Amino acid sequence: MSSRVEDDRNESYPQLGQRQQDIFKSKVNRFKQYLRSEGKDPLKQKGYAEKSIGTRVSRVLQAIRWIWEQDGATTEITPEQADQAIESLATDDFRRQDNGRYREDSKRKISDALVNWFQFKDSDWEPDITFQGEASANHADPFTKREVSELWEASLTYKSIPKYNNLTPEERDRWRIYLAQELSKPKTDVSPADWEQVNTNWKIPSIIATERAAGWRPALIERMKVDWYDANSKTIIIPADQAVKNDSKWVQHLPDKAIDPLERWIEQRENIKNYDNSDYMWLNREANPYNSKTLNDILDGLIEEAEISIGGRKISWYSFRHTLGTYTYEEFHDLEIVAETLRQNSTASAARYVHPTDEILRNAANIL
């Protein structure tokens, strides 16, 4: 008997009709194979260990069955339904079969497994809410306006190195090793011009400048194409089939302080070898598009460069979206404007990005 038939017999989905069950079982089995062959790192074609595949599938099915209870059973779930499941995990409305609350670590594992499911479905869904080990469920915390400015300034000096002519031969040799790693080229090929390339590179400043203006999700930075930028209107036009958690085209207007570094980068990238056969706006040093992990690595470096104190806050790349949502609401006191700015489908979703600022808290303290 084939393993596929054995897998089918091990699962039961009484909520579905017979033909729906056949389709869904086949899909789950393909998902298992995806996890086995590439689920852990699709770019490197690295899969999960066999012993962890079953539990990861089980977590996805926990979420899917909960969605079926809310919306009815179908063979597909949408990103919007996944958002609803994650939000309900955070508020403890999505519970275990014994009606007990999921532990924070279990919530995180269900969320991670859902990311795998949507990657398998070729969708870049990412949860807006993150769960951190045993800590309380919370969104990413926002930066202050001052910190955003400091991160921008840090992007202008990030990974800068001493000028070639200011170094001794021994120091140059040590920096050649660094540049060889940074530029993905042999040490013997590193030339004085590479010092200039690193110190005048506009890639990171262009990412930060547009991020603070638009609050991009990591998945949108990952799929951003250079021809989405319209130099005439000074806008980025996101096609409907590339929008994250949306099915319509949108036009992102950019302020002057974002346009300048972006146009500098677009001109510069034309002369960088990694981009010769790529239409992606930004690639990392391995010539791959950025993702949540690599963007968070950049953010960690910028925070260190800017000497920003995180304190007890939960800071991630999503903090930029929470910052934009928070200060948009502070300016206009209108969740519909926040929803439009962040391209959220509802004011309820937009509200998750609004946090009380120090000014609001000071005003609240003076109410009575």
C-alpha positions as CSV (number, residue, x, y, z in Angstrom):
1,M,0.0,0.0,0.0
2,S,1.4,3.4,-0.9
3,S,2.3,5.9,1.8
4,R,-0.1,8.4,0.2
5,V,-3.1,6.0,0.9
6,E,-1.8,5.3,4.4
7,D,-1.6,9.0,5.1
8,D,-5.2,9.4,3.8
9,R,-6.4,6.8,6.2
10,N,-4.7,8.4,9.2
11,E,-6.7,11.6,8.8
12,S,-10.5,12.3,9.2
13,Y,-12.3,15.5,8.2
14,P,-16.0,14.8,8.9
15,Q,-16.8,18.5,8.4
16,L,-16.1,18.1,4.6
17,G,-18.0,16.2,2.0
18,Q,-16.4,13.1,0.5
19,R,-15.0,14.7,-2.6
20,Q,-13.9,17.7,-0.5
21,Q,-12.1,15.2,1.9
22,D,-10.3,13.6,-1.1
23,I,-9.1,17.0,-2.3
24,F,-8.1,18.2,1.2
25,K,-6.3,15.0,2.1
26,S,-4.3,15.2,-1.1
27,K,-3.4,18.8,-0.2
28,V,-2.3,17.9,3.3
29,N,-0.1,15.1,2.0
30,R,1.6,17.5,-0.5
31,F,2.1,19.9,2.4
32,K,3.9,17.2,4.3
33,Q,6.1,16.5,1.4
34,Y,6.8,20.3,1.1
35,L,7.8,20.4,4.8
36,R,10.0,17.4,4.2
37,S,11.8,18.7,1.1
38,E,12.1,22.5,1.6
39,G,9.7,23.8,4.3
40,K,12.4,25.0,6.7
41,D,14.3,27.1,4.1
42,P,12.7,27.2,0.6
43,L,15.6,29.1,-0.8
44,K,18.1,26.5,0.2
45,Q,15.7,23.6,-0.4
46,K,16.1,22.5,3.2
47,G,13.3,20.6,4.9
48,Y,12.3,19.8,8.5
49,A,13.4,16.6,10.4
50,E,10.9,13.8,9.9
51,K,9.9,13.8,13.6
52,S,8.8,17.4,13.5
53,I,6.6,17.3,10.4
54,G,3.6,15.6,12.0
55,T,3.4,18.1,14.9
56,R,3.7,21.0,12.4
57,V,0.9,19.7,10.3
58,S,-1.2,19.1,13.4
59,R,-0.8,22.8,14.4
60,V,-2.0,23.9,11.0
61,L,-5.0,21.6,11.2
62,Q,-5.8,23.0,14.7
63,A,-6.1,26.5,13.1
64,I,-8.0,25.2,10.0
65,R,-10.5,23.4,12.1
66,W,-11.1,26.5,14.2
67,I,-11.6,28.5,11.1
68,W,-14.1,25.9,9.9
69,E,-16.0,26.3,13.1
70,Q,-16.3,30.0,12.5
71,D,-16.9,30.2,8.7
72,G,-17.9,26.7,7.6
73,A,-15.6,24.0,6.1
74,T,-13.9,24.5,2.8
75,T,-10.8,23.0,1.2
76,E,-9.1,26.5,1.2
77,I,-8.5,29.1,3.9
78,T,-7.8,32.7,3.1
79,P,-5.1,35.1,4.5
80,E,-8.0,37.0,6.1
81,Q,-9.2,33.9,7.9
82,A,-5.6,33.3,9.1
83,D,-5.5,36.8,10.4
84,Q,-8.7,36.2,12.3
85,A,-7.3,33.0,13.8
86,I,-4.1,34.8,15.0
87,E,-6.1,37.6,16.5
88,S,-8.3,35.2,18.3
89,L,-5.3,33.3,19.6
90,A,-4.0,36.6,21.0
91,T,-7.4,37.3,22.8
92,D,-7.8,33.7,23.9
93,D,-11.0,33.2,21.8
94,F,-9.2,30.5,19.9
95,R,-8.8,27.7,22.5
96,R,-7.8,24.1,22.8
97,Q,-10.4,21.3,22.4
98,D,-10.7,21.1,26.2
99,N,-11.5,24.9,26.2
100,G,-8.2,25.7,27.9
101,R,-6.0,28.7,26.8
102,Y,-3.0,28.0,24.6
103,R,0.3,28.8,26.2
104,E,2.2,31.6,24.6
105,D,4.8,29.2,23.1
106,S,2.0,27.1,21.6
107,K,0.4,30.2,20.0
108,R,3.8,31.0,18.4
109,K,4.1,27.5,17.1
110,I,0.7,27.6,15.5
111,S,1.5,30.9,13.9
112,D,4.8,29.6,12.6
113,A,3.1,26.6,11.1
114,L,0.5,28.7,9.4
115,V,3.3,30.7,7.8
116,N,4.6,27.3,6.4
117,W,1.1,26.6,5.1
118,F,0.9,29.8,3.1
119,Q,4.5,29.5,1.8
120,F,3.4,26.0,0.6
121,K,0.5,27.8,-1.2
122,D,2.9,30.4,-2.7
123,S,1.4,33.1,-0.6
124,D,3.6,35.5,1.5
125,W,1.1,35.8,4.4
126,E,2.7,36.9,7.6
127,P,1.0,37.4,11.0
128,D,0.5,41.0,12.2
129,I,0.7,39.7,15.8
130,T,3.8,37.9,17.1
131,F,4.0,35.6,20.1
132,Q,7.3,35.6,22.1
133,G,7.9,32.5,24.1
134,E,6.2,32.8,27.5
135,A,5.8,36.6,27.3
136,S,2.3,38.2,27.0
137,A,0.7,38.3,23.6
138,N,1.3,41.7,22.1
139,H,2.0,43.4,18.8
140,A,5.4,44.8,18.0
141,D,5.9,48.1,19.8
142,P,6.4,51.3,18.0
143,F,9.5,53.5,17.8
144,T,9.3,57.1,18.9
145,K,9.6,59.8,16.2
146,R,13.1,60.6,17.5
147,E,14.1,57.0,17.2
148,V,12.9,56.8,13.6
149,S,15.1,59.8,12.8
150,E,18.0,58.2,14.5
151,L,17.5,55.0,12.5
152,W,17.5,57.0,9.3
153,E,20.8,58.8,10.3
154,A,22.3,55.4,11.3
155,S,21.4,54.0,7.8
156,L,23.7,56.7,6.3
157,T,26.7,55.4,8.3
158,Y,25.7,51.7,8.5
159,K,28.6,49.5,7.6
160,S,30.8,52.4,6.6
161,I,34.5,51.7,6.7
162,P,37.7,53.8,7.0
163,K,38.9,55.4,3.8
164,Y,41.4,53.5,1.8
165,N,44.1,56.2,1.9
166,N,43.8,56.5,5.7
167,L,44.8,52.9,6.3
168,T,48.2,51.1,6.7
169,P,48.9,48.1,4.4
170,E,48.2,45.8,7.3
171,E,44.8,47.5,8.0
172,R,43.9,47.4,4.4
173,D,44.5,43.7,4.3
174,R,42.1,43.1,7.3
175,W,39.5,45.3,5.6
176,R,39.9,43.3,2.4
177,I,38.7,40.2,4.2
178,Y,35.6,42.1,5.5
179,L,34.9,43.5,2.0
180,A,35.3,40.1,0.3
181,Q,32.6,38.7,2.6
182,E,30.4,41.8,2.3
183,L,30.6,41.9,-1.5
184,S,30.6,38.1,-2.0
185,K,33.9,38.2,-4.1
186,P,37.3,36.7,-3.7
187,K,39.7,38.7,-1.5
188,T,42.1,39.0,-4.4
189,D,39.5,40.8,-6.4
190,V,38.9,43.5,-3.8
191,S,40.1,46.9,-5.1
192,P,40.2,50.5,-3.8
193,A,37.0,51.2,-5.7
194,D,35.2,48.7,-3.4
195,W,35.9,51.0,-0.4
196,E,34.1,53.7,-2.2
197,Q,31.2,51.4,-3.2
198,V,30.6,50.4,0.4
199,N,30.8,53.9,1.8
200,T,28.4,55.4,-0.9
201,N,25.9,52.5,-1.1
202,W,22.3,53.8,-1.0
203,K,20.6,50.4,-0.6
204,I,19.9,50.5,3.2
205,P,19.1,54.2,3.3
206,S,16.6,53.7,0.4
207,I,14.9,50.8,2.3
208,I,14.7,52.8,5.6
209,A,13.5,56.0,3.8
210,T,10.6,54.3,2.0
211,E,9.8,52.1,5.0
212,R,9.2,55.0,7.4
213,A,7.0,56.6,4.7
214,A,5.0,53.6,3.8
215,G,5.3,51.0,6.6
216,W,6.0,48.1,4.2
217,R,5.4,44.6,5.4
218,P,8.5,42.5,5.0
219,A,6.8,40.4,2.3
220,L,6.4,43.5,0.2
221,I,10.0,44.5,0.5
222,E,10.9,41.0,-0.5
223,R,8.9,41.2,-3.8
224,M,9.4,44.9,-4.6
225,K,10.4,45.4,-8.3
226,V,12.5,48.3,-9.6
227,D,10.0,49.1,-12.3
228,W,7.2,49.7,-9.8
229,Y,8.7,53.1,-9.2
230,D,7.2,55.8,-11.4
231,A,9.8,58.6,-11.7
232,N,7.2,61.0,-13.2
233,S,4.7,60.8,-10.4
234,K,7.3,60.0,-7.7
235,T,5.2,57.0,-6.6
236,I,5.5,53.3,-6.2
237,I,2.7,51.4,-7.9
238,I,2.0,48.0,-6.4
239,P,0.3,45.6,-8.9
240,A,-2.9,43.9,-7.7
241,D,-1.4,40.4,-7.9
242,Q,1.6,41.5,-5.9
243,A,-0.1,43.3,-3.0
244,V,0.2,41.7,0.4
245,K,-3.2,40.8,2.1
246,N,-5.0,42.7,-0.6
247,D,-6.2,42.1,-4.1
248,S,-6.2,45.5,-5.6
249,K,-3.5,47.8,-7.0
250,W,-2.5,50.7,-4.9
251,V,-0.3,53.8,-5.4
252,Q,2.1,54.7,-2.7
253,H,3.1,58.4,-2.7
254,L,6.5,59.1,-1.4
255,P,7.8,62.3,0.4
256,D,10.9,64.1,-1.0
257,K,13.0,62.7,1.8
258,A,12.3,59.2,0.5
259,I,12.5,60.0,-3.2
260,D,16.1,61.2,-3.1
261,P,17.7,58.1,-1.6
262,L,15.5,55.8,-3.6
263,E,16.4,57.4,-6.9
264,R,20.1,57.4,-5.9
265,W,19.8,53.7,-5.2
266,I,18.0,52.9,-8.5
267,E,20.7,54.6,-10.4
268,Q,23.4,52.9,-8.4
269,R,22.0,49.4,-8.6
270,E,22.4,49.4,-12.4
271,N,26.1,49.1,-11.9
272,I,26.1,46.3,-9.3
273,K,26.7,42.8,-10.7
274,N,24.2,41.1,-8.4
275,Y,21.4,43.0,-10.2
276,D,22.4,42.2,-13.8
277,N,19.7,39.6,-14.3
278,S,17.3,40.7,-11.6
279,D,14.3,43.0,-11.5
280,Y,14.1,43.0,-7.7
281,M,14.5,46.4,-6.1
282,W,16.7,45.1,-3.2
283,L,18.8,42.0,-2.8
284,N,21.0,40.9,0.1
285,R,24.7,40.0,-0.3
286,E,23.8,36.4,-1.3
287,A,21.7,37.9,-4.2
288,N,18.4,36.8,-2.6
289,P,15.4,39.1,-1.8
290,Y,15.1,40.2,1.8
291,N,12.8,38.4,4.2
292,S,11.7,39.0,7.8
293,K,14.8,37.5,9.2
294,T,17.3,39.4,7.1
295,L,15.4,42.6,7.6
296,N,15.4,42.1,11.3
297,D,19.1,41.5,11.1
298,I,19.5,44.9,9.4
299,L,17.3,46.5,12.1
300,D,19.4,45.1,14.9
301,G,22.5,46.5,13.3
302,L,20.9,50.0,12.9
303,I,19.6,50.0,16.5
304,E,23.2,49.2,17.6
305,E,24.6,51.9,15.3
306,A,22.1,54.5,16.6
307,E,22.6,53.4,20.2
308,I,18.9,53.1,20.8
309,S,17.8,51.7,24.1
310,I,15.0,49.1,23.5
311,G,14.2,48.6,27.2
312,G,11.3,46.1,27.6
313,R,9.8,46.8,24.3
314,K,9.2,44.1,21.5
315,I,10.9,45.6,18.5
316,S,10.9,44.0,15.1
317,W,10.6,45.2,11.5
318,Y,6.8,45.5,12.1
319,S,7.6,48.3,14.6
320,F,7.8,50.6,11.6
321,R,4.1,49.8,10.7
322,H,3.1,50.3,14.3
323,T,4.9,53.6,14.4
324,L,3.2,54.9,11.3
325,G,-0.2,53.7,12.5
326,T,0.3,55.3,16.0
327,Y,1.4,58.7,14.8
328,T,-1.1,58.8,11.9
329,Y,-3.8,58.3,14.5
330,E,-2.3,60.9,16.8
331,E,-2.3,63.4,13.9
332,F,-5.9,62.7,12.6
333,H,-7.7,60.8,15.3
334,D,-9.4,58.7,12.6
335,L,-9.0,55.0,12.3
336,E,-10.2,55.0,8.7
337,I,-7.2,57.2,7.8
338,V,-5.0,54.7,9.6
339,A,-6.6,51.8,7.7
340,E,-6.1,53.6,4.4
341,T,-2.4,54.5,5.2
342,L,-1.5,51.0,6.3
343,R,-3.8,49.4,3.6
344,Q,-5.8,47.5,6.2
345,N,-9.2,46.0,5.3
346,S,-11.0,47.4,8.4
347,T,-10.7,49.9,11.2
348,A,-10.6,47.0,13.7
349,S,-7.4,45.7,12.0
350,A,-6.0,49.2,11.8
351,A,-6.6,49.7,15.6
352,R,-4.0,47.0,16.3
353,Y,-1.3,49.3,15.0
354,V,-2.3,52.2,17.3
355,H,-0.5,52.6,20.6
356,P,-0.8,55.3,23.3
357,T,2.1,57.8,23.0
358,D,3.7,59.7,25.8
359,E,1.7,62.8,24.9
360,I,-1.6,60.9,25.0
361,L,-0.7,59.3,28.4
362,R,0.3,62.7,29.8
363,N,-3.1,64.2,28.7
364,A,-4.9,61.2,30.2
365,A,-3.1,61.7,33.5
366,N,-4.6,65.3,33.6
367,I,-8.2,64.3,32.9
368,L,-9.3,64.4,36.5
